[in-house]
Amino acid sequence: MIKKAAVINDLSGFGKCSLTATIAVLSVMGVQPCPMPTAVLTNQTGYKNHYCIDLTDELCHYKEMWSLNNESFDGIYSGYIADKRQVDIIFDFINTFRKSNTVVLVDPVMGDNGRLYSAYNDDTCKKVCGLARSADIITPNLTELCILTNTDFDELNSHCESDDFLDRIGEVAKDAISHSEQKIVVTGICKGDYLYNGVFSKQDCNFVKAECHGGSFSGTGDIFASIVFASVVNGESLVSSVKKAVSFIEKATADTAKEPYDRNDGINFEKFLYQLHN
């Protein structure tokens, strides 16, 4: 039977991110995405103009109706949270539908480049950090890892040219692991001409290296997390899943960077989706 996953994230009309990307990726990888939108946006917030409809007051109906319909999920993936009130709703959702074999991935979306996103504050971050502690897998970027561990981003990043930079990140990541079975994937670590993605558990530490093509792009974190999530739900190891995601994004970003681009528009991932087909 096709596996099913509840996907809790926003839906943006432009930007090739969040549910727009996740639905496509999970579908081609043989996992049925069951979207639970936290907000609906005309386009992601990096554009000059955008409009957002907050769906906090509607989220409770998903748990209620899906419970009445006796739905079950092989995975639950939580991404962008539009309001701190949503965290308690998502906690309740996870506690209701989680089984012993359910993969719970939380992408603790809070900020980037050492700064919080404009819609977030300290209270919201505390809530998101609590949600992250309950997950089987979390996928923070370096900024979010620092928020999770109360680490000074600027001080940590000041060592980016040092030989021990990745080791330092590994030490911080180990501190972020909240229970013995939890695993962390730290995404988009810039060092020299390469990007690194660190895969950490209590016992292991692995880094997957990728070439840089252009600057940062909208949606790459969502695509990355979606590939990792679907792969793990399908029974692959986490390291293998990260390697698959890195390879896919490398190809799509290289193709995007061939022509002039607006980073807000995202990457040309659609033409490579067939390579993810299970």
C-alpha positions as CSV (number, residue, x, y, z in Angstrom):
1,M,0.0,0.0,0.0
2,I,1.1,3.6,-0.6
3,K,2.3,5.2,2.6
4,K,0.6,8.3,3.8
5,A,2.1,11.4,5.5
6,A,0.5,14.4,7.2
7,V,2.3,17.5,6.0
8,I,1.8,20.6,8.2
9,N,3.2,23.7,6.4
10,D,2.1,26.9,4.7
11,L,0.9,27.0,1.0
12,S,2.5,29.8,-1.1
13,G,1.4,30.6,-4.6
14,F,4.9,31.7,-5.7
15,G,8.3,30.7,-4.4
16,K,8.4,27.0,-5.1
17,C,8.4,26.3,-1.3
18,S,6.6,24.7,1.6
19,L,3.5,22.6,0.5
20,T,3.9,23.5,-3.2
21,A,7.3,21.7,-3.2
22,T,6.5,19.0,-0.6
23,I,3.3,17.7,-2.3
24,A,5.3,17.3,-5.6
25,V,8.3,15.6,-4.0
26,L,6.3,13.2,-1.8
27,S,4.0,12.2,-4.6
28,V,6.8,11.3,-7.0
29,M,8.5,9.4,-4.3
30,G,5.4,7.2,-3.7
31,V,4.2,8.8,-0.4
32,Q,0.7,10.3,-0.3
33,P,0.9,13.8,1.0
34,C,-2.0,14.8,3.2
35,P,-1.7,18.6,3.5
36,M,-2.6,20.5,6.7
37,P,-2.0,24.2,5.7
38,T,-0.9,26.5,8.6
39,A,-1.3,29.6,6.3
40,V,-2.1,30.5,2.7
41,L,0.2,33.1,1.1
42,T,-0.1,34.8,-2.3
43,N,3.7,34.3,-2.4
44,Q,6.5,33.6,0.1
45,T,7.5,36.5,2.2
46,G,10.8,37.2,0.4
47,Y,9.0,39.0,-2.3
48,K,8.4,42.8,-2.1
49,N,4.6,42.3,-1.6
50,H,2.7,39.4,-0.1
51,Y,-0.6,38.6,1.6
52,C,-1.0,35.9,4.2
53,I,-4.1,34.2,5.5
54,D,-3.5,32.7,9.0
55,L,-5.3,29.4,9.4
56,T,-4.7,28.9,13.1
57,D,-8.4,28.8,13.9
58,E,-9.1,26.1,11.3
59,L,-6.3,23.6,12.2
60,C,-8.2,21.9,14.9
61,H,-10.7,20.6,12.4
62,Y,-8.1,18.5,10.7
63,K,-7.4,16.4,13.8
64,E,-11.1,16.2,14.5
65,M,-12.2,15.1,11.0
66,W,-9.3,12.8,10.3
67,S,-9.8,11.1,13.7
68,L,-13.5,10.6,12.9
69,N,-12.5,9.1,9.6
70,N,-10.0,6.7,11.3
71,E,-7.1,8.0,9.3
72,S,-3.6,7.0,10.1
73,F,-0.1,8.1,9.0
74,D,3.3,6.6,8.3
75,G,4.9,10.0,8.7
76,I,4.2,13.5,10.1
77,Y,6.2,16.4,8.8
78,S,5.9,19.9,10.4
79,G,7.3,23.0,8.8
80,Y,6.5,26.7,8.9
81,I,4.3,27.8,11.8
82,A,2.3,31.0,11.3
83,D,1.3,31.6,14.9
84,K,2.7,30.3,18.2
85,R,-0.8,29.0,19.1
86,Q,-0.3,26.5,16.3
87,V,2.4,24.7,18.2
88,D,0.0,23.3,20.8
89,I,-2.4,22.2,18.1
90,I,0.5,20.4,16.2
91,F,1.6,18.8,19.5
92,D,-1.9,17.5,20.0
93,F,-2.1,16.3,16.4
94,I,1.2,14.4,16.7
95,N,0.2,12.8,20.0
96,T,-3.1,11.7,18.5
97,F,-1.7,10.1,15.3
98,R,1.8,9.0,16.2
99,K,2.3,5.3,16.4
100,S,5.5,3.3,17.2
101,N,6.5,3.3,13.5
102,T,5.4,6.8,12.6
103,V,8.3,9.0,11.4
104,V,8.0,12.5,12.9
105,L,10.1,15.2,11.2
106,V,10.1,18.8,12.4
107,D,11.8,21.4,10.3
108,P,12.2,24.2,13.0
109,V,11.7,27.1,10.7
110,M,12.7,30.2,12.6
111,G,15.4,32.2,10.8
112,D,18.5,32.2,8.6
113,N,21.9,34.0,8.3
114,G,21.9,34.6,12.1
115,R,18.6,36.4,12.2
116,L,15.0,35.5,13.1
117,Y,12.4,35.7,10.4
118,S,10.2,38.8,10.8
119,A,7.1,36.9,11.8
120,Y,8.9,35.2,14.7
121,N,9.8,36.4,18.2
122,D,11.4,34.8,21.3
123,D,8.1,33.3,22.5
124,T,7.4,31.7,19.2
125,C,10.9,30.3,19.0
126,K,10.6,28.7,22.5
127,K,7.4,27.0,21.3
128,V,9.1,25.7,18.1
129,C,12.1,24.5,20.1
130,G,9.7,22.5,22.3
131,L,8.1,20.9,19.3
132,A,11.5,20.1,17.8
133,R,12.5,18.2,21.0
134,S,9.6,15.8,20.4
135,A,10.6,14.8,16.8
136,D,12.5,11.8,15.5
137,I,14.3,13.9,13.0
138,I,14.9,17.7,13.0
139,T,16.3,19.6,10.0
140,P,17.6,23.0,11.2
141,N,19.9,25.3,9.3
142,L,22.9,26.7,11.2
143,T,20.9,29.7,12.5
144,E,18.1,27.4,13.8
145,L,20.6,25.1,15.4
146,C,22.0,28.0,17.3
147,I,18.5,29.0,18.5
148,L,17.8,25.4,19.6
149,T,21.0,25.3,21.7
150,N,21.3,29.0,22.8
151,T,24.5,29.2,20.9
152,D,25.9,32.6,19.7
153,F,25.6,32.4,15.9
154,D,28.1,35.1,15.1
155,E,30.7,33.6,17.4
156,L,30.3,30.1,15.9
157,N,30.2,31.3,12.3
158,S,33.4,33.4,12.9
159,H,35.3,30.0,12.8
160,C,34.0,29.2,9.3
161,E,37.5,29.3,7.8
162,S,39.0,27.2,10.6
163,D,39.9,23.6,10.0
164,D,37.8,22.6,13.1
165,F,34.6,24.5,12.0
166,L,32.7,21.3,11.2
167,D,33.8,19.7,14.4
168,R,32.5,22.7,16.4
169,I,29.2,22.4,14.7
170,G,29.1,18.7,15.5
171,E,29.6,19.5,19.2
172,V,26.7,22.0,19.1
173,A,24.5,19.5,17.2
174,K,25.1,16.8,19.8
175,D,23.9,19.2,22.5
176,A,20.6,19.7,20.5
177,I,19.7,16.0,20.6
178,S,16.9,15.8,23.1
179,H,16.4,12.0,23.3
180,S,18.4,8.9,22.6
181,E,16.7,8.1,19.3
182,Q,16.6,11.6,17.9
183,K,18.6,12.5,14.8
184,I,19.6,15.9,13.5
185,V,20.4,17.1,10.0
186,V,22.0,20.5,9.9
187,T,21.6,22.0,6.5
188,G,23.4,24.5,4.3
189,I,26.7,24.9,6.3
190,C,28.9,27.2,4.2
191,K,32.6,26.4,4.3
192,G,34.9,27.6,1.5
193,D,33.5,26.9,-1.9
194,Y,31.2,24.1,-0.6
195,L,28.0,23.5,1.4
196,Y,27.9,20.8,4.0
197,N,25.0,19.0,5.5
198,G,25.7,17.4,8.9
199,V,23.9,14.2,10.0
200,F,24.1,13.6,13.7
201,S,22.9,11.1,16.3
202,K,24.1,10.3,19.8
203,Q,26.6,7.8,18.3
204,D,27.5,9.1,14.8
205,C,28.5,12.2,12.9
206,N,28.6,12.4,9.1
207,F,28.9,15.3,6.6
208,V,27.7,15.3,3.0
209,K,29.4,17.9,0.8
210,A,27.8,19.7,-2.1
211,E,29.0,22.2,-4.6
212,C,27.6,25.8,-4.5
213,H,25.8,27.0,-7.6
214,G,24.7,30.7,-7.3
215,G,23.5,32.1,-4.0
216,S,20.6,31.0,-1.7
217,F,17.3,30.1,-3.3
218,S,13.7,30.0,-1.9
219,G,12.4,26.6,-1.1
220,T,15.6,24.5,-1.1
221,G,15.2,23.8,2.6
222,D,11.7,22.5,2.0
223,I,12.7,20.4,-0.9
224,F,15.6,19.0,1.0
225,A,13.5,18.1,4.1
226,S,10.8,16.6,1.9
227,I,13.2,14.3,0.1
228,V,14.8,13.2,3.4
229,F,11.4,12.7,5.0
230,A,10.0,10.6,2.1
231,S,13.1,8.5,1.9
232,V,13.1,7.7,5.6
233,V,9.3,6.9,5.5
234,N,10.1,4.5,2.6
235,G,12.7,2.7,4.8
236,E,16.0,4.3,3.7
237,S,18.8,5.3,6.1
238,L,19.1,8.9,7.1
239,V,22.6,9.3,5.6
240,S,21.4,7.8,2.3
241,S,18.4,10.0,2.3
242,V,20.5,13.1,2.8
243,K,22.9,12.1,0.0
244,K,19.8,11.7,-2.3
245,A,18.5,15.2,-1.3
246,V,21.9,16.8,-1.8
247,S,22.4,15.3,-5.2
248,F,19.0,16.4,-6.3
249,I,19.3,20.0,-5.2
250,E,22.8,20.2,-6.7
251,K,21.4,19.4,-10.1
252,A,18.4,21.7,-9.8
253,T,20.5,24.7,-8.5
254,A,23.1,24.2,-11.2
255,D,20.4,24.3,-13.8
256,T,18.8,27.4,-12.3
257,A,22.1,29.3,-12.1
258,K,22.7,28.9,-15.8
259,E,20.4,31.9,-16.5
260,P,19.6,35.1,-14.7
261,Y,17.4,34.4,-11.8
262,D,15.5,35.9,-8.8
263,R,16.3,33.8,-5.7
264,N,12.7,34.3,-4.6
265,D,11.4,32.3,-7.5
266,G,13.1,29.1,-6.3
267,I,14.9,26.5,-8.3
268,N,14.1,24.5,-11.4
269,F,13.3,21.3,-9.5
270,E,10.3,20.2,-11.6
271,K,12.4,19.0,-14.5
272,F,14.4,16.7,-12.2
273,L,11.5,15.2,-10.2
274,Y,11.4,12.0,-12.3
275,Q,14.8,11.1,-10.8
276,L,13.2,10.7,-7.4
277,H,10.6,8.3,-8.7
278,N,10.4,5.1,-6.6
